[in-house]
Amino acid sequence: MACGYYVVELDVKHPEMMPRYRELIGPTLATFEGDVLAASENITHLEGEPAPLSRAVIIRFPSAEQAVAWFRSDDYAEALSIRDKACISRSYVVEGM
């Protein structure tokens, strides 16, 4: 089965809220077998518009379905609510090989 990659681009507007987000997200990733592969503000925009937001995170899950289930789960809901208030973001899931 192909793994799934959750990709999110972020512009953090309220950094003081992010420690609580990070505290909450860890256990949810463990439950859904998510593994953070990258989290950085060091992004090189190569082509296309619009340019990426200022930060990107990539999380690998056992499947694309598992990634979507995590994102929509009650486990992640509180953390997501905080992130939505703290950041401008866009995210998607990519099926891996």
Secondary structure, DSSP 8 states (H G I E B T S, - for coil): ---EEEEEEEEES-GGGHHHHHHHHHHHHHHTT-EEEEEES-----SSSS---SEEEEEEESSHHHHHHHHHSHHHHHHHHHHHHHEEEEEEEEE--
